[in-house]
Amino acid sequence: MKKLSIVLGVLFLGMNANAQNPQAQNDTAKVLEEVKVIALARKKIQTEMKMAVSVDEFLASSDNISFIKRGAYAWEPLLNNMSTERSTITIDGMHVFGACTDKMDPITSYVESNNLSTIDIKSGQEGSLHGATVAGSIDLKRKTTPFTPEKKYSGAYQTGFEFNNKQFFNLGNLSYSSNKFVADGSISFRKAGNYYDGNNDEVNHSQYNKFNTSVGLAYKTSPFSAVRVDAIFDKAKNVGFPALPMDLWLSRALITSASYKQLFQHGLIRVWDTKVYYNAVEHYMDDTKRPENLVHMDMPGWSTTYGLVSRANLKRSDYSAEVQLNAYNNLSIAEMRMYPQDRSKRTMFAYSWPWVTTKFTSLAMNNSWDISENSRVNFGGSLGYNYSRSKYVEFNWIFHPGTPQEKSRILPGLHASYELQVKQFSFSAGTGYGHRAPSVSEGYGYYIYNSFDRYDYIGNPDLKNEISYEANASAGFKNEKTGIEAKVNYFYIQNYIIGRILSLGSPMNYQSVGVKGYTSLNHARIFNIALNARYNILQHLHWKGMLTYARATDDKDGNLPFIRPLSYQTSLHFMYKKFGFQTSLNGDLTQSNYSPEYGEDQTPAYMILNVSANYSFNIKNCKTVLQAGAENVLNEYYSTYADWGNIPRMGRNIFTSLKFSF
């Protein structure tokens, strides 16, 4: 550890020394502003169908992300049909870890759509810049206002109501910018009751209440440099999870950072950006509103992380690169407290995460070389070091006697791809290789109840690294009227971690049917394909469509769980003067490749129709948009392959939204 710290310290000081080079002062303010403006040109966190989407709803429009749903709130994103253990999810490059053993608080639940500028999704080893991964990375990027020569104010306010679950929401943003100082602020509030399914039956325990606010302050320390501090506070309470035996009483997160950015006019290094961060998450599950439970249980959890991310952009002639140093320390704690009907007495206490410390450091580099006007080579890699330690190792000794209290792992990654542009056609092909370490639950979890297959799960600290071999390719055609692109990837994953029934041990939860331990399969195979197309039928009438399909098997050719069947989306968007009209159709075919071994059953095909209309007008200097629409217009009763316990989705939902911006 000492040697590694010295090496990383030298790397960091080397970057810092480069930042001290004196720079010419002419046109410097303009350079800094141009970099900021480019960042603002990213895609808005909204869809054509619905302005006030949640972060989950926006991500669902991507062709390589699907979701496991345990209710109406905090969906678990699956990148390339892989669970969150196999992907890296960050907020502005910062590592944040949920505090819930049941995955009721994915990182995407701690931000809101109105404080994000874009979401950067990288597939496979291309996403290793943020750390060791198999599936890829999802980076949630916050809004940042550029410096302006003159003082400027801007803002937006959005309110609306959704009738199915009586959701009321308010989203507000306010920004101030000047030549030297920038301030960004956001606030949001959402409150929803239980929703109703396609049979007009109430889905109990599906309500939620969420508050989120953020602030960012930036100061230009010189024409070429700036400092910035950011903070996000998120609070959710009284959140129901109809697919689980427990609900969320309270969840809170504080996510903070301080960064320094230096720009350069000359030399190989063009941008150097370093950030230190700290975040704390607390999550309190309880079942006091579930009278059907014979034994009551509280399951509080805490996750605390502090770290560093330092990034340098390099550019010389036809070569460009990005180098990133990541380092963090995380402490994860989760408890189980069982009570009889008389809750003044406690009958059992255990740690489901026994004070697990994870220290991680990685150095990653992505390179790009334009070998001609029409072709490019991308290549890169990462080298990570992962250290984990359980404070109360005796919980692991019950099932794995003599297992070491500490574990160190080396996590390498490599990737390369080739891109070719021939007139209006584009092609790419690539490959990747990478390792990932077991998650806290996979390594150290103790009697974590899985209500999907009704087994208690036990971790194993001695699990081997998962090793991924990846191949990917794409082909596309694009002109002013038409666009079509096909993408495919294939993952061969050695030591694939999954739960298998243990012959020893008795279930702790009275609802459990047995005990499973995390173990490694010899290998697993995952194949994904996506086809995207668009066509401008008329000047103001546009069509878009998407098809996705996945297939995944284990080392005995059995089906893996939560793999998306053939899925489709098609939409029409019509604009006339200040009016807009959208309609979409989406659905899945029958899930034929399901896995009874992991608790799945066959889910039937479904098709959902959505419509919306909007009208834009001005009130003095305020741009105003009024929108109304309906989701699941035909009130279809359905659940998907990824709905935990086959909970039904929401039936017909009429929504309205009004947005002011200046």
Secondary structure, DSSP 8 states (H G I E B T S, - for coil): -HHHHHHHHHHHHHHHHHTTS----TTHHHHHHHHHHHHHTS--S--SS-SS--HHHHHTTSTTEEEEBSSSS--EEEETTB-GGGEEEEETTEE-----TT--S-GGGGS-GGGEEEEEEEEGGGGGGGSS-SSEEEEEEE------SS-EEEEEEEEEEETTTTEEEEEEEEEEE-SSEEEEEEEEEEEE---B-TTS-B-TT--EEEEEEEEEEEEEEETTEEEEEEEEEEEEEEE--TTSS-EEEEEEEEEEEEEEEEE-SSSSEEEEEEEEEEEEEEEEEE-TT-TT-SSEEEEEEEEEEEEEEEEEEEEETTEEEEEEEEEEEEEEEEEEEEE-SSTTS--EEEEEEEEEEEEEEEEEEEEEEE-SSSEEEEEEEEEEEEEEEETTTHHHHTTSTT--SEEEEEEEEEEEEEEEEETTEEEEEEEEEEEE---HHHHH--SEEETTTTEEEE--TT---EEEEEEEEEEEEE-SSEEEEEEEEEEEEEEEEEEEE-SS---SSTT--EEEEEEEEEEEEEEEEEEEEEEEEETTEEEEEEEEEEEEEETTS-B-SS---SEEEEEEEEEETTEEEEEEEEEE----S--GGGT------EEEEEEEEEEEEEETTEEEEEEEEEESTT------TTBGGG------EEEEEEEEE-
